[in-house]
Amino acid sequence: MKRILIVDDEQPIVAGLSLLIKRYFSEDYTVVGSASSGREAIEKARELSPDILLMDVQMPGISGLEAIKTIVSFGGPKAFILITAYERFDIAREALSLGVCDYILKPVSRDRLETALRTASQYLERGRELEKLRLEITEQDHQLAPLIKDAFFYRIKNGIPCGRDMYVIKKALQVQTEWAVIILIFIRSAEDEPLQSLYKRITEHIQYKTEAVIGNLEDDLYAPVLLPLKQPAVEQLQDWLKRLESAFSAECSLGRLSLYPGEILSIEQVHLSWKSAFIQYMNQTSLKEGEALLPWPLSLDRELISTLMGGNLSQVQELYEEILSRILARGSSDTHSLHRLLSVITLIVVQITEKASISEQEIHFLLNYDELVTLWNAGLLSPFIQRARDVFHRIIEKAREKKSLSPTAKRALMYIENHFAEPISLEQVADILGMAPASLSRLFSEELGTGFARTLIEYRLKRAKELLRQGTISVKEVSIACGYQDPNYFTRLFKNWVGMTPTEYMEAQKKKGEGAEVL
């Protein structure tokens, strides 16, 4: 039953409309009240919440159109039908812009009123459907927002530009500005408050009292924060930092909370701000040179960073080896040293892979620290050092492998690396690259020495060996994860190329012990 409010300064018109509705349309409509002026219409609309308003145009004081403007501002779905003695185009045009769905001329006939009420009902139904759809979309946005936020911080942590995805990211994070800065908040626990508790308090403060967006706690050490800025002015950044330090003054004074801001950049380049924030941490850590807690001096970190930025990989390797030798010579495994080394490795990966156009899949593999952390926590320093050395060599090997290829070959390989778990064909990749399949096949043969199909198989089996060495998922799951839906076919292919079945390979890895590889 739809509720109707009749608004007209002529009482006979009000009475006649009420009679028509009661006599012929009472099954679907009911008159909940009437008004004789624009002001009274506004008051009655607020009080009675009608669905449909039959509104006279010309009334003393506030006109019908002015009353509609005010009632629309109340919100909620409402349909308006104008009642007028004259057919005027200028009034109809303005009425349409206000959302009026129909207008009828006086005197009002039963048939014309029926048509207008049907139009108003359809208008209301469409409005309710649109509102329902809007709510569903809003709910989906809220559900997707945390996932998009995690993906955003993963990208900036690994130095990956957001590119065309930035529009979606800004919408999900409710960021309106064109400038931003990344701030790394390093957190330490205390006897009276665990790390997660302090992180939760910081998160709630930033979420509800500032315009910034905070990411997850990384490595139980720090949380990245995206601070949107209206303009590239350092004063806005300093003001935000002061307000956060004031809110957590006790924690800052005790060294439990430290802030390291990066460079203010355009929102599209904010991944570079994370890198500069990390350098700030490396250069401004409160630990002093020569303290017994430091297994290697901070000057070594600074020299490595400077050399890395200059692109001298041989010297970077020498400095990295010196850090590892100092850790091994110290013979202890404190958490701070582990975090410092992982941060150094992260910076190396971000800097080198950015220049070498390495895929997200490969970056994720290179930054898999689970084995390093396990060895460290077990106190196995020698295996830890060897694994850390292997990680560095993998980074350099991958960078050199990419460096010698043409841009087109790099793009083709990157597509394979990002989509190897999906069905891939030569024609599909060629189409994406905008070239003929024969040309792409020739490019693979000339630059890689193997055809497209062989390159795809080798990459898939390489990833399969990595998964099998972990020993955490079944052969069937490895098969599907590497793009082979038929485990039997995968097993035959793996045996032909590797010389043993996936199960045999996995068992051989277990027998060889931690860190060793077969074949």
C-alpha positions as CSV (number, residue, x, y, z in Angstrom):
1,M,0.0,0.0,0.0
2,K,1.5,3.3,-1.1
3,R,1.0,6.4,0.9
4,I,-0.2,9.6,-0.8
5,L,0.0,13.3,0.3
6,I,-2.2,15.7,-1.6
7,V,-1.0,19.3,-1.8
8,D,-3.3,22.0,-3.3
9,D,-4.6,25.4,-2.1
10,E,-8.1,24.6,-3.6
11,Q,-10.0,22.5,-1.2
12,P,-12.4,21.1,-3.9
13,I,-9.4,19.7,-5.8
14,V,-8.1,18.0,-2.6
15,A,-11.5,16.5,-1.9
16,G,-12.0,15.4,-5.5
17,L,-8.6,13.7,-5.7
18,S,-9.2,12.0,-2.3
19,L,-12.6,10.7,-3.5
20,L,-11.1,9.3,-6.7
21,I,-8.3,7.5,-4.9
22,K,-10.6,6.1,-2.3
23,R,-13.3,4.9,-4.8
24,Y,-11.1,3.5,-7.5
25,F,-7.6,2.9,-6.3
26,S,-8.0,2.0,-2.6
27,E,-6.4,-1.5,-3.0
28,D,-3.0,0.0,-3.9
29,Y,-3.1,3.6,-2.5
30,T,-4.2,5.4,0.6
31,V,-4.3,9.2,1.3
32,V,-2.4,9.9,4.5
33,G,-3.0,13.6,4.6
34,S,-3.3,16.9,2.7
35,A,-1.7,20.4,2.7
36,S,-2.8,23.7,1.3
37,S,0.6,25.5,1.0
38,G,4.3,24.7,0.2
39,R,5.3,25.2,3.8
40,E,2.6,22.9,5.1
41,A,3.6,20.3,2.4
42,I,7.2,20.3,3.7
43,E,6.0,19.9,7.3
44,K,3.5,17.1,6.4
45,A,6.1,15.3,4.3
46,R,8.5,15.2,7.2
47,E,5.8,14.1,9.6
48,L,3.9,11.5,7.4
49,S,6.7,10.1,5.2
50,P,4.5,9.7,2.1
51,D,5.6,7.7,-1.0
52,I,3.8,9.8,-3.6
53,L,3.0,13.5,-3.5
54,L,0.4,15.1,-5.7
55,M,1.7,18.6,-5.8
56,D,0.0,21.8,-7.1
57,V,2.5,24.1,-8.9
58,Q,1.0,27.5,-8.0
59,M,0.4,28.1,-4.3
60,P,0.7,31.1,-2.0
61,G,4.2,31.5,-0.4
62,I,6.5,28.6,-1.2
63,S,5.7,27.2,-4.7
64,G,5.2,23.6,-5.4
65,L,8.6,23.3,-7.1
66,E,10.4,25.0,-4.2
67,A,8.7,22.6,-1.8
68,I,9.8,19.6,-3.9
69,K,13.4,20.8,-3.7
70,T,13.2,20.9,0.1
71,I,11.4,17.5,0.4
72,V,13.9,15.8,-1.9
73,S,16.7,16.9,0.5
74,F,15.1,14.8,3.3
75,G,16.2,11.6,1.5
76,G,14.3,8.4,1.0
77,P,12.4,7.3,-2.2
78,K,9.6,9.7,-3.1
79,A,7.6,10.2,-6.3
80,F,6.1,13.6,-7.3
81,I,3.2,14.2,-9.6
82,L,2.6,17.9,-10.5
83,I,-1.0,19.2,-10.7
84,T,-1.3,22.4,-12.8
85,A,-4.0,24.4,-14.5
86,Y,-1.7,25.3,-17.5
87,E,0.6,23.1,-19.7
88,R,3.9,25.0,-19.5
89,F,7.1,23.6,-21.0
90,D,9.4,25.6,-18.7
91,I,7.7,24.2,-15.6
92,A,7.8,20.7,-17.0
93,R,11.5,21.0,-17.8
94,E,12.4,22.2,-14.3
95,A,10.2,19.5,-12.8
96,L,12.0,16.7,-14.7
97,S,15.3,17.9,-13.4
98,L,14.0,17.6,-9.8
99,G,12.9,14.0,-10.3
100,V,9.1,14.6,-10.9
101,C,7.8,11.6,-12.7
102,D,4.6,13.0,-14.2
103,Y,2.2,16.0,-14.3
104,I,-1.5,16.2,-14.9
105,L,-3.8,19.1,-15.9
106,K,-6.8,20.3,-13.9
107,P,-9.6,19.2,-13.9
108,V,-8.2,15.7,-13.1
109,S,-9.8,12.7,-14.8
110,R,-9.9,9.2,-13.4
111,D,-7.9,7.7,-16.3
112,R,-5.2,10.4,-16.2
113,L,-4.8,10.0,-12.5
114,E,-4.5,6.2,-12.9
115,T,-1.8,6.6,-15.4
116,A,0.1,9.1,-13.3
117,L,-0.1,6.9,-10.2
118,R,1.1,3.8,-12.2
119,T,4.0,5.9,-13.4
120,A,4.8,7.0,-9.9
121,S,4.7,3.4,-8.6
122,Q,7.1,2.3,-11.3
123,Y,9.3,5.2,-10.5
124,L,9.4,4.1,-6.8
125,E,10.0,0.5,-7.6
126,R,13.0,1.4,-9.9
127,G,14.3,3.7,-7.2
128,R,14.1,0.9,-4.6
129,E,15.8,-1.5,-6.9
130,L,18.6,1.0,-7.6
131,E,19.0,1.6,-3.9
132,K,19.2,-2.1,-3.2
133,L,21.8,-2.5,-6.0
134,R,23.7,0.5,-4.6
135,L,23.8,-1.2,-1.1
136,E,24.9,-4.5,-2.6
137,I,27.7,-2.7,-4.4
138,T,28.7,-0.8,-1.3
139,E,28.7,-4.0,0.7
140,Q,31.0,-5.7,-2.0
141,D,33.3,-2.7,-1.9
142,H,33.6,-3.0,1.9
143,Q,34.3,-6.7,1.6
144,L,37.0,-6.1,-1.1
145,A,38.6,-3.1,0.5
146,P,40.8,-5.1,3.0
147,L,42.0,-7.4,0.2
148,I,42.8,-4.4,-2.0
149,K,44.6,-2.7,0.9
150,D,46.7,-5.8,1.5
151,A,47.5,-6.1,-2.2
152,F,48.5,-2.4,-2.3
153,F,50.9,-2.6,0.6
154,Y,52.4,-5.8,-0.8
155,R,53.1,-4.0,-4.0
156,I,54.7,-0.9,-2.5
157,K,56.7,-3.1,-0.1
158,N,58.1,-4.9,-3.1
159,G,58.6,-1.8,-5.2
160,I,55.9,-2.7,-7.7
161,P,54.1,0.3,-9.3
162,C,50.3,0.1,-9.1
163,G,49.8,1.6,-12.6
164,R,46.3,1.4,-14.0
165,D,45.1,-0.3,-10.7
166,M,45.6,2.9,-8.8
167,Y,42.1,4.2,-9.6
168,V,40.6,1.1,-8.0
169,I,43.0,1.3,-5.1
170,K,42.3,4.9,-4.3
171,K,38.5,4.2,-4.4
172,A,38.9,1.2,-2.1
173,L,41.1,3.1,0.4
174,Q,39.0,6.3,0.1
175,V,42.0,8.3,-0.9
176,Q,41.2,11.5,-2.9
177,T,44.5,13.3,-3.1
178,E,47.2,13.1,-5.7
179,W,50.1,13.2,-3.3
180,A,51.1,10.8,-0.5
181,V,53.9,9.5,1.7
182,I,54.7,6.2,3.2
183,I,55.6,6.1,6.9
184,L,57.1,3.0,8.5
185,I,56.1,2.7,12.2
186,F,58.4,0.4,14.0
187,I,56.9,-1.2,17.1
188,R,58.4,-3.0,20.1
189,S,56.6,-4.9,22.8
190,A,56.9,-4.5,26.6
191,E,56.3,-6.7,29.6
192,D,53.0,-5.1,30.3
193,E,51.8,-5.0,26.7
194,P,52.3,-7.5,23.9
195,L,53.2,-6.3,20.4
196,Q,49.8,-7.1,18.9
197,S,48.1,-5.0,21.6
198,L,50.1,-1.9,20.9
199,Y,49.7,-2.4,17.1
200,K,45.9,-2.6,17.6
201,R,45.9,0.6,19.6
202,I,47.9,2.4,16.9
203,T,45.7,1.0,14.2
204,E,42.5,2.2,15.9
205,H,43.9,5.6,16.4
206,I,45.0,6.0,12.8
207,Q,41.8,4.5,11.4
208,Y,39.4,6.6,13.4
209,K,41.3,9.8,14.2
210,T,43.4,10.4,11.1
211,E,43.0,10.3,7.3
212,A,45.8,7.8,6.9
213,V,45.6,4.1,6.0
214,I,47.7,1.6,8.0
215,G,48.8,-1.8,6.7
216,N,49.4,-5.1,8.5
217,L,52.2,-5.7,11.0
218,E,55.2,-6.9,9.0
219,D,57.7,-9.4,10.4
220,D,56.4,-8.5,13.9
221,L,58.5,-5.4,13.6
222,Y,56.8,-2.5,11.7
223,A,53.6,-1.4,10.0
224,P,53.5,0.7,6.8
225,V,51.2,3.8,6.7
226,L,49.9,5.6,3.7
227,L,49.3,9.2,4.4
228,P,47.4,11.2,1.7
229,L,48.5,14.8,1.3
230,K,46.6,17.7,-0.4
231,Q,49.9,19.0,-1.7
232,P,53.6,18.1,-1.6
233,A,54.2,20.1,1.6
234,V,56.5,18.7,4.3
235,E,54.6,20.8,6.9
236,Q,51.5,18.6,6.5
237,L,53.6,15.5,7.1
238,Q,55.4,17.0,10.1
239,D,52.0,18.0,11.6
240,W,50.7,14.4,11.3
241,L,53.8,12.9,12.8
242,K,53.6,15.4,15.8
243,R,50.0,14.5,16.4
244,L,50.7,10.7,16.4
245,E,53.8,11.2,18.6
246,S,51.7,13.2,21.0
247,A,49.0,10.5,21.1
248,F,51.6,7.9,21.9
249,S,54.1,10.1,23.8
250,A,54.9,7.5,26.5
251,E,55.6,4.7,23.9
252,C,57.8,7.1,21.9
253,S,59.8,8.1,24.9
254,L,60.4,4.5,25.9
255,G,61.5,3.6,22.4
256,R,58.5,1.3,21.8
257,L,57.4,3.3,18.8
258,S,59.6,4.9,16.1
259,L,58.4,6.8,12.9
260,Y,60.4,6.8,9.7
261,P,58.7,8.8,6.9
262,G,59.6,8.4,3.2
263,E,59.7,10.9,0.5
264,I,56.5,12.8,-0.5
265,L,55.6,11.7,-4.0
266,S,52.7,11.5,-6.4
267,I,50.3,8.7,-5.5
268,E,51.4,6.8,-8.6
269,Q,55.0,6.7,-7.4
270,V,54.3,6.0,-3.7
271,H,56.1,2.6,-4.0
272,L,59.3,4.6,-4.1
273,S,58.3,6.4,-0.9
274,W,58.4,3.0,0.9
275,K,62.0,2.6,-0.2
276,S,63.1,6.0,1.0
277,A,61.3,5.4,4.3
278,F,63.3,2.1,4.7
279,I,66.5,4.0,4.0
280,Q,65.5,6.5,6.7
281,Y,65.2,3.6,9.1
282,M,68.6,2.2,8.2
283,N,70.2,5.6,8.6
284,Q,68.4,6.9,11.7
285,T,68.0,3.9,13.9
286,S,68.5,4.8,17.5
287,L,71.1,2.0,18.0
288,K,74.6,3.6,18.1
289,E,77.8,2.5,16.4
290,G,79.9,0.2,18.6
291,E,77.1,-1.0,20.9
292,A,77.6,-4.6,21.9
293,L,74.1,-5.4,20.5
294,L,75.1,-4.7,16.9
295,P,76.7,-7.6,15.1
296,W,77.8,-5.3,12.4
297,P,78.1,-1.4,12.2
298,L,75.4,0.7,10.7
299,S,78.0,2.2,8.4
300,L,78.1,-1.1,6.6
301,D,74.4,-0.9,5.9
302,R,74.8,2.6,4.6
303,E,77.7,1.7,2.3
304,L,75.7,-1.3,1.0
305,I,72.7,0.9,0.2
306,S,74.9,3.5,-1.5
307,T,76.6,0.8,-3.6
308,L,73.3,-0.8,-4.4
309,M,71.8,2.5,-5.7
310,G,75.0,2.9,-7.9
311,G,74.4,-0.5,-9.4
312,N,77.8,-2.1,-8.5
313,L,76.6,-5.6,-7.9
314,S,80.1,-7.1,-7.3
315,Q,80.7,-4.6,-4.5
316,V,77.2,-5.2,-3.1
317,Q,78.0,-8.9,-2.9
318,E,81.3,-8.2,-1.0
319,L,79.5,-6.1,1.5
320,Y,76.7,-8.6,1.9
321,E,79.2,-11.4,2.5
322,E,80.9,-9.2,5.1
323,I,77.5,-8.9,6.9
324,L,77.0,-12.6,6.8
325,S,80.5,-13.3,8.1
326,R,80.0,-10.9,11.0
327,I,76.8,-12.7,12.0
328,L,78.5,-16.1,11.8
329,A,81.5,-14.9,13.8
330,R,79.3,-13.4,16.5
331,G,77.8,-16.8,17.1
332,S,74.4,-15.5,18.5
333,S,71.0,-15.0,17.0
334,D,69.2,-12.0,18.4
335,T,65.9,-11.0,16.8
336,H,67.1,-7.5,15.8
337,S,70.0,-8.9,13.7
338,L,67.5,-11.1,11.9
339,H,65.2,-8.2,11.1
340,R,68.1,-6.1,9.9
341,L,69.3,-8.8,7.6
342,L,65.8,-9.4,6.2
343,S,65.5,-5.7,5.6
344,V,68.8,-5.6,3.7
345,I,67.7,-8.6,1.6
346,T,64.3,-6.9,0.9
347,L,66.0,-3.7,-0.2
348,I,68.3,-5.6,-2.5
349,V,65.4,-7.5,-4.1
350,V,63.3,-4.3,-4.5
351,Q,66.2,-2.4,-6.1
352,I,67.5,-5.1,-8.4
353,T,64.1,-6.6,-9.5
354,E,62.7,-3.1,-10.3
355,K,65.5,-2.6,-12.9
356,A,65.2,-6.1,-14.3
357,S,61.4,-6.2,-14.9
358,I,61.0,-9.4,-12.8
359,S,57.4,-10.6,-12.3
360,E,55.4,-10.5,-9.1
361,Q,55.5,-14.3,-8.9
362,E,59.3,-14.3,-9.0
363,I,59.5,-11.4,-6.5
364,H,57.2,-13.4,-4.1
365,F,59.5,-16.4,-4.4
366,L,62.7,-14.4,-3.8
367,L,61.1,-12.7,-0.7
368,N,60.0,-16.0,0.9
369,Y,61.8,-15.8,4.2
370,D,60.1,-18.7,6.0
371,E,63.1,-21.1,5.7
372,L,65.5,-18.3,6.8
373,V,63.4,-17.5,9.9
374,T,63.0,-21.2,10.8
375,L,66.8,-21.8,10.6
376,W,67.4,-18.7,12.7
377,N,64.9,-19.5,15.4
378,A,66.4,-23.0,15.6
379,G,69.8,-21.5,16.2
380,L,71.3,-23.2,13.1
381,L,73.6,-20.3,12.1
382,S,75.8,-22.1,9.6
383,P,72.8,-23.4,7.5
384,F,71.2,-20.0,7.9
385,I,74.2,-18.2,6.5
386,Q,74.3,-20.7,3.6
387,R,70.6,-20.2,2.8
388,A,71.0,-16.4,3.1
389,R,73.9,-16.7,0.6
390,D,71.8,-18.8,-1.7
391,V,69.0,-16.2,-1.6
392,F,71.4,-13.5,-2.7
393,H,72.7,-15.6,-5.6
394,R,69.2,-16.3,-6.8
395,I,68.5,-12.6,-6.9
396,I,71.6,-11.9,-8.9
397,E,71.1,-14.9,-11.2
398,K,67.5,-13.8,-11.9
399,A,68.5,-10.2,-12.6
400,R,71.3,-11.3,-15.0
401,E,69.0,-13.7,-16.7
402,K,66.5,-10.9,-17.5
403,K,69.1,-8.3,-18.3
404,S,70.3,-9.9,-21.5
405,L,66.9,-10.3,-23.0
406,S,65.0,-7.9,-25.3
407,P,62.0,-6.0,-23.8
408,T,59.6,-8.1,-25.8
409,A,61.2,-11.4,-24.6
410,K,61.0,-10.0,-21.0
411,R,57.3,-9.2,-21.4
412,A,56.6,-12.7,-22.8
413,L,58.5,-14.4,-19.9
414,M,56.8,-12.2,-17.4
415,Y,53.4,-13.2,-18.8
416,I,54.4,-16.9,-18.5
417,E,55.7,-16.4,-14.9
418,N,52.5,-14.6,-13.9
419,H,50.1,-17.0,-15.6
420,F,51.9,-20.4,-15.7
421,A,49.1,-21.9,-13.6
422,E,46.6,-21.1,-16.4
423,P,46.1,-22.6,-19.9
424,I,48.6,-20.7,-22.1
425,S,49.2,-21.0,-25.8
426,L,51.7,-19.4,-28.2
427,E,48.9,-17.7,-30.1
428,Q,47.5,-16.2,-26.8
429,V,50.8,-14.7,-25.7
430,A,51.5,-13.4,-29.2
431,D,48.1,-11.7,-29.4
432,I,48.7,-10.0,-26.0
433,L,52.1,-8.8,-27.2
434,G,50.7,-7.6,-30.5
435,M,52.8,-9.8,-32.8
436,A,52.5,-12.8,-35.0
437,P,52.8,-16.3,-33.4
438,A,55.6,-17.2,-35.9
439,S,57.5,-14.1,-34.8
440,L,57.2,-14.9,-31.1
441,S,58.3,-18.5,-31.7
442,R,61.4,-17.2,-33.6
443,L,62.1,-14.7,-30.8
444,F,62.1,-17.5,-28.2
445,S,64.4,-19.7,-30.3
446,E,66.9,-16.8,-31.0
447,E,67.0,-15.3,-27.5
448,L,66.4,-18.3,-25.2
449,G,67.6,-21.1,-27.4
450,T,64.3,-23.1,-26.8
451,G,60.9,-22.9,-28.3
452,F,57.8,-21.5,-26.6
453,A,56.4,-24.8,-25.5
454,R,59.7,-26.0,-24.0
455,T,60.2,-22.8,-22.2
456,L,56.7,-23.0,-20.6
457,I,57.3,-26.7,-19.6
458,E,60.7,-25.9,-18.1
459,Y,59.3,-23.0,-16.1
460,R,56.3,-25.0,-14.8
461,L,58.5,-27.9,-13.8
462,K,61.0,-25.6,-12.1
463,R,58.1,-24.2,-10.0
464,A,56.9,-27.8,-9.4
465,K,60.3,-28.7,-8.0
466,E,60.2,-25.7,-5.7
467,L,56.8,-26.7,-4.4
468,L,57.8,-30.4,-4.0
469,R,60.9,-29.4,-2.0
470,Q,58.7,-27.6,0.5
471,G,56.8,-30.9,1.1
472,T,53.7,-29.2,2.4
473,I,51.2,-30.0,-0.4
474,S,50.3,-33.1,-2.4
475,V,51.4,-34.0,-5.9
476,K,47.9,-33.4,-7.2
477,E,47.9,-29.9,-5.7
478,V,51.4,-29.2,-7.2
479,S,50.1,-30.4,-10.5
480,I,47.2,-28.0,-10.5
481,A,49.3,-25.2,-9.2
482,C,51.7,-25.6,-12.1
483,G,49.0,-25.6,-14.8
484,Y,48.4,-29.3,-15.2
485,Q,44.9,-30.4,-14.4
486,D,45.7,-34.1,-15.0
487,P,48.0,-35.3,-12.3
488,N,48.8,-38.5,-14.3
489,Y,50.0,-36.5,-17.2
490,F,52.0,-34.2,-14.9
491,T,53.7,-37.3,-13.3
492,R,54.7,-38.7,-16.7
493,L,56.0,-35.4,-17.9
494,F,57.9,-34.7,-14.6
495,K,59.6,-38.2,-14.8
496,N,60.6,-37.7,-18.5
497,W,62.3,-34.4,-17.7
498,V,63.6,-34.9,-14.2
499,G,64.3,-38.7,-14.2
500,M,62.0,-39.6,-11.3
501,T,58.4,-39.2,-10.3
502,P,57.2,-36.2,-8.2
503,T,56.7,-38.5,-5.2
504,E,60.2,-39.9,-5.6
505,Y,61.6,-36.4,-5.9
506,M,59.9,-35.3,-2.8
507,E,61.1,-38.3,-0.8
508,A,64.7,-37.8,-2.1
509,Q,64.6,-34.2,-0.9
510,K,63.5,-35.3,2.6
511,K,66.4,-37.8,2.7
512,K,68.9,-35.2,1.6
513,G,68.0,-33.0,4.6
514,E,67.2,-29.3,5.0
515,G,68.5,-27.0,2.3
516,A,69.8,-29.6,-0.1
517,E,68.4,-30.1,-3.7
518,V,68.4,-33.1,-5.9
519,L,69.0,-32.7,-9.6
